[in-house]
Amino acid sequence: MTLLAAALLGIVQGVTEFLPVSSTAHLLLVREAIGFEDPGGVFTVMIQLGSILAVMWLYRAKIVHVLRGL
């Protein structure tokens, strides 16, 4: 994988994560368009994990508030 491919896929993931569209489908489409092979889907899983952690960090105060209310 080149740095350019990783950056492009990261940008696609970041932009589509907060839109009401499938970020996974967009990753698959861009991956096919640039000819990137992702054996086992490891890169896709890691980039989506990064998105999940970023969203959790962004909403950490709300998450803590909800958990305390349980």
HUHUZI-V504707 format. One record per backbone hydrogen bond with DSSP energy under -0.5 kcal/mol. CO is the residue of the C=O (numbers start at 0). NH is the residue of the N-H. Records with the same first field share a line. If there is no record, write none. Layout:
CO = NH / NH
This chain:
1 = 5
2 = 6
3 = 7
4 = 8
5 = 9
6 = 10
7 = 11
8 = 12
9 = 13
10 = 14
11 = 15
12 = 16
13 = 17
15 = 18 / 20
18 = 20
20 = 22
21 = 25
22 = 26
23 = 27
24 = 28
25 = 29
26 = 30
27 = 31
28 = 32
29 = 33
30 = 34 / 35
37 = 40
38 = 41
40 = 44
41 = 45
42 = 46
43 = 47
44 = 48
45 = 49
46 = 50
47 = 51
48 = 52
49 = 53
50 = 54
51 = 55
52 = 56
53 = 57
54 = 58
56 = 59
58 = 62
59 = 63
60 = 64
61 = 65
62 = 66
63 = 67
64 = 68
65 = 69
66 = 69
